[in-house]
Amino acid sequence: MRENNRKPIEIHRKKLPQFTTMNVIDGQAGLINYSSLIFYSLTIDNILNIIVLLILAGVTIATLTGDNGILTRANEAKEVTEEAGAKEKVQMEVAGSFDEHGNFDMNKLKENLKTNLGLTDSDIKDNEDGSITVTVDGYEILVDAEGSISVKKPTPVVTEPPTEKVGEDTIFKDPNSSNKEAYIPK
């Protein structure tokens, strides 16, 4: 091959990415410089793989967490299952509290709740309308005079944040942090 034809190849070879590696031959170590499109394409391929993996990891984390994520839905399902279990325990005792004529007996229900579920008088509260409220596994279950069952939803407790009056103005303080304050002029 003639010398004129080799020079253009050398010019382009210098533009390619260069990689240095260590080769050991017969106990002699030496650094060798390579310039190749193959190494360059492998590098680009690795970068693309990392980007795709990061995108997949982000999608996975988003699927697991958040308001509609798998973990949130699993916790909600757990709560619903526990509530249904408590309701079923009371339903079983209500079913055993009917007399031989098919009439519901509230006193027999109270006795069944105490003996079969191990509840105490503090777990069974009489209401003014003839119904009772039974606390089982932390859930309050309402049993009316006919034996119908419903779960009482807890009412959220709303508390006012601590405030301080400065003249006619009000300063609200965050109870969780001593540094956060909101100044609201009149």
N, C-alpha and C positions, 0 to 999 in steps of 0.2 A: 504494500500500500504506500502510496506516495505521501510525503510530509505535508503537502498542501491539504490533503483530505483529512488529516488528523487534527489539525488546529481547530476547525469548527466544533469538533466533538469535545475537545478539551475546554473550550469556552462554555459550552452548555453544561459540562460536567461540574463546573464550579458553581453553577446556579442551583444545582440540586442540593437538598439538605444533606448535611454531613453528620455522620455518626461515628463515634469513637468507641472501640471495644478493645478488650484485652485478650490476646491470644497467648496461650502457653504451648509451646512446641519444644519437646525434648528438655523440659525444665527451664527453658528460657522464656521469660515473659516479655511481651512487647505490645505497645499500643499501635493499633492499625486504624486508619481513617477510611471509612466507607462513604461513598455517596451513591445513593440508589433511590430509584422511584419506589422500589418494593418497600423499603423501610419507611418511606414517606407515606405510602398508602396504608401500611399497618398502623402508623401513628394516627392518621385521620380516622381509620376504622375504630381504633381504641377510643378515641375521643367521642365518636358518634355513639359507641356502645355505652360509654359513661353517661352521656346526655340522655339516652333512652332509659337507662336504669334509674337515673335521677327522676325522670318524669314518671316512671312506673312507681317509684317509692313515694313520690308526692301524691299520686292517685290512691295508692294503698293507704297512706296515712289519712287522707281526706275521707276515704271510705270507712275507716275505723272510728275516727273521731268526728266531732261536730254534733249539731242538733239532731241530725237524721242518720248518724253513723251507727255502725253495728254495735259498738259498745254501749251507746246510749239506748238503743232499742233493746239490747239484752237486759240492761238494768230495769227498763220499763216492764219488760216481760216478766222479770223476776218479781217485781212489786205486784203485778197483776196476779201472778201465780200464788204468791203468799196471801194476798187478799182473798182469792178464791178458795184457798185451803182453809182459812179461818171461817169463811162463810159456810163452807161445806161441813165443818165440824159442828157448827150451830144447827145447820139444817138436819144433820143426823139426829141431834138431840131433840129437835122440834118434832121430827117424824116419830120418835119414840115417846112423845108426850101426849098423844091422843088416846082417849079412853076407848073402851070396847064399843061405844056408840058413835065414834067418830068425832067427838067433841074435843077441842083443844083445852088442855089443863095447864095453866100458867105455873101453878105450884109444882106440878110434876116436872115441868121443864126446868125450873130452878133446881129441883132435887137432882135431875139428870145431869145438869151442867156441873153441879158440885161433885157428884160422885164419878162421873165418867171423864170429865175434862179436868178435874181437880181445881175448879175455880173457887174463889172465896166470895164472901158477901160484898167485898169492895169491888170485885169484877162484875157484879150483877147489880145494876141500879134500876130501881122502879121509877117510871115516869108518871106524870100526872094523868095522862090520857089512858092509863091501863097497860101501856106497853113497857117493855124493859129494854135497857141498853146493856149489852154484854161486851166486855172487853176480852178478846181472844187474840193472842199473838200480836198485841199492839194495835189491833183494829177494833173499832167500835161498831157493833152490829146491833141494829134495832129490830126487835121482834115485837110485832103488834099483838093485840088481844086475840086475833084469829090464827096466829102462827105464821103470818107472812114475814119474810126476812128482807132487810135492805141494809147496805153498808153505809154508815154515816161518813161523809167526806169531812175531813178536818178543815176547819176554817182557818185561813192564814191569819197570823197575828201581825198586825201592822203597828209598828212603834215609831214614835216621833224621834228624830235625831236630836241629840243634845244641842241646845242653843244657848246663846249668851246675848243679852241685850246691852247695847252700847248706845245710850241716849235713845233715840227713836229707831235706830238701825238694829238689824239682827245678824248675828254671825252663827252659821251652822257649822258644827264640828263633826268630822267623820269619826265614828266610834272605833273603827278599826285601825286608825292611824292618828298619831298626834300631830302630824305635819299638815294634814289636809283641812283647810277651812274655806268656807264660801261666805263672802261678805255680800249681803243684800241690803242696799240702802232703802230707806222708806220711800 
